[in-house]
């Protein structure tokens, strides 16, 4: 097992990491009812989450079929929690009609080809 990277640096890590998992509530229905508005909301969502994850010392692993959700990995739980709080604040201000659920999971993971399993 490797030691976690220093805060703010992230690379493939085997061992204990923390995942930030997001899911947009009712996204399928929103895409059906108002695709153009949803596309704009999801673009803002993606930009905000990408910025928050990067600034918070995390990274987005290789796409794992998330659809409208996001998976990000952090070396420390405190970083993931801080990123989730910042993302919720920024999303509420930028796209108040978009409801995004977030979960934090800490556990033993193995990095394989840019994906995390565990």
N, C-alpha and C positions, 0 to 999 in steps of 0.2 A: 504494500500500500504506500502511496506517495503522500507526502505532506501537502496540505492545501496551499495554493499559491498565495502570495502576499495580497492584501486587500487592493482592489483596483486592477489586478492582473489575473487573467483567466486563461487557462489552456486546458487541454484534455487532462482530466483528473480522475483517478480511481480513488475511491474512498468516500468519506462523508461529504456530501454537497447538499445544497438546498435548492429546490425547484420552486419557481413562481409559475403557476398555471393560471391561465385566464380563459374565460368563455363569455361570448357575447350572448346575452339573453334574447331569445326569440329571433335570432338572426335569419333563419330560413324564411319566416313570415315577412320580415322586413324587406328581404331581398325580393320576394314576390310582389309585395305591395308598392314598394318605392325603390326600385333598383338604383336609380340615379342618386337619390339622397343617401342611400345606404353605402354606395361606392364612395361618396365624399366622406361620410362618417368613418368608414373603415380605413380610408387613407389617413385621416387624422389620427385614428386609433393606432395604426401601424407606426406612424412617425413618433407619436408620444411614447409608445412602449419601447421602440428601438432606442430613443434618446434616454429614457429613464433606465433601461437595462444597462446601456453602455456607461452612463454616468455613475451608476450604482455599483460598478465593478463586476457585472455579470456578462453573460453572453447567451446568444440564441444558438442552440445546437442545430444540426441539420434538421430540416423540416421533417416532421414525423407524422404527417397526415392530420395536422391540427385544424385545417379549415379556417374558421373565423377566430380560433383561439390562438394563444401564444404559450410557448414553453420557453422559459429562461432558466439558466443555471447560475448559481452564485456559490462562492466558496464558503460564505458564512450566512447563517440564518438571519442575522441582524441586517445584512445588506438586502436580502430578499424582502423582508418586512418593510424596510424603508422604501424600497423601490415600489412595492405594492401601494403604500400610502401615497407616495408622490404621484404614481400613475392615476390613482383614484381621484386625487385632487385636480390634476391637470385634465383628465377626461371629463370630469363634472363641469369644468369651466369651458372646455372647448366643444364638447359634444354632449350637452346635458340630456338629450333624449336617448343616448346609447347607454344601456345598462350593462356593465361588465363585472361578472363575478370573478373573484380571485381566490386562489388557495395557495398555501405554502406547504411543501412536503420536504422534510429532511430525512436523509437515509443514505445507506451505502449504495454507491453506484459505480458502474464500470463504464468508461468511455470506449466506444468502438466506432471507428470511422466517423467521428463527429456526432454520434448519437449517445445518449445515456440510457443504460439499462440497469434495472435494479428495483 
